[in-house]
């Protein structure tokens, strides 16, 4: 999934109204942060706010060189996890990506 689609779905999960502009990227279009650039793939603060809003459990695992994110429960009540390995990314970039991917999964499941 390309970055723009991930960000669109993540914003949907967080009930954020965003719009993509060619020069500035995604901007928040409503509320107190209106006009602010939003990119949790590159901004630690945006990623943390997204994780908090969606109640994600973030577990960096330096031994396995990955970050795991718990993003909900399945129909049996078992936690759903998503992992991003640190192979081509540093730990922080992988963690931001894991947060956005988990949020995108949540957003994809929304009407």
Legacy VTK file of the C-alpha trace (Angstrom):
# vtk DataFile Version 3.0
C-alpha trace
ASCII
DATASET POLYDATA
POINTS 111 float
0.000 0.000 0.000
1.455 3.390 -0.927
2.094 5.986 1.757
-0.782 8.269 0.724
-3.343 5.473 1.010
-1.918 4.407 4.386
-2.206 7.970 5.634
-5.755 8.372 4.295
-6.900 5.213 6.081
-5.040 6.127 9.281
-6.683 9.554 9.285
-10.068 7.915 8.774
-9.461 5.642 11.782
-8.610 8.680 13.906
-11.628 10.641 12.603
-9.308 13.285 11.165
-10.347 15.250 8.130
-7.203 15.582 6.021
-6.479 16.650 2.479
-3.410 15.917 0.389
-1.654 18.816 -1.295
1.099 18.204 -3.840
3.578 20.604 -2.225
2.874 20.295 1.489
1.530 16.758 1.866
-1.427 16.031 4.152
-2.997 18.926 6.029
-5.627 18.748 8.750
-8.792 20.424 7.487
-10.812 20.965 10.675
-10.620 21.539 14.422
-7.924 23.220 16.485
-5.121 21.883 14.269
-6.663 23.107 11.004
-3.989 23.792 8.399
-1.307 21.846 10.258
0.730 19.398 8.201
0.056 15.814 9.332
2.341 12.872 8.620
2.730 10.199 11.296
5.089 8.295 8.986
7.709 11.001 9.454
6.651 12.909 12.569
7.060 11.245 15.982
4.459 13.529 17.585
1.830 12.799 14.939
2.498 9.067 15.308
2.225 9.206 19.103
-1.013 11.201 18.969
-2.415 8.684 16.474
-1.439 5.743 18.706
-3.010 7.374 21.753
-6.228 8.282 19.917
-6.616 4.675 18.724
-5.470 3.123 22.022
-2.694 1.157 20.326
-0.261 -0.893 22.400
3.278 -0.387 21.049
5.979 -2.932 21.866
9.482 -2.329 20.481
11.443 -5.590 20.470
15.188 -4.893 20.105
16.082 -8.590 20.390
13.916 -9.483 17.382
14.626 -6.141 15.639
10.964 -5.271 15.208
8.117 -3.216 16.612
4.790 -4.857 17.343
1.502 -2.984 17.662
-1.667 -4.396 19.216
-4.605 -2.729 17.519
-7.737 -4.511 18.698
-9.305 -7.898 19.206
-10.545 -10.563 16.832
-13.963 -12.187 17.034
-12.713 -14.569 19.752
-11.392 -11.716 21.897
-7.740 -12.461 21.122
-5.480 -9.471 20.488
-4.643 -8.547 16.897
-0.976 -7.698 16.331
0.986 -6.187 13.485
4.800 -6.228 13.319
7.261 -4.140 11.316
10.862 -5.318 11.174
13.731 -2.886 11.468
15.692 -4.336 8.528
15.629 -1.295 6.237
14.450 1.264 8.807
15.739 2.570 12.101
13.725 1.641 15.190
11.816 4.945 15.285
10.866 4.872 11.591
9.746 1.245 11.911
7.669 2.127 14.970
5.972 5.025 13.168
5.263 2.741 10.207
3.807 0.055 12.495
1.503 2.629 14.103
0.308 3.925 10.723
-0.182 0.409 9.325
-2.238 -0.616 12.367
-4.302 2.566 12.087
-4.822 1.888 8.363
-6.131 -1.597 9.135
-8.603 -0.036 11.574
-9.583 2.614 9.008
-10.045 0.008 6.271
-12.574 -1.778 8.468
-14.659 1.354 9.014
-17.694 2.262 6.902
LINES 1 112
111 0 1 2 3 4 5 6 7 8 9 10 11 12 13 14 15 16 17 18 19 20 21 22 23 24 25 26 27 28 29 30 31 32 33 34 35 36 37 38 39 40 41 42 43 44 45 46 47 48 49 50 51 52 53 54 55 56 57 58 59 60 61 62 63 64 65 66 67 68 69 70 71 72 73 74 75 76 77 78 79 80 81 82 83 84 85 86 87 88 89 90 91 92 93 94 95 96 97 98 99 100 101 102 103 104 105 106 107 108 109 110
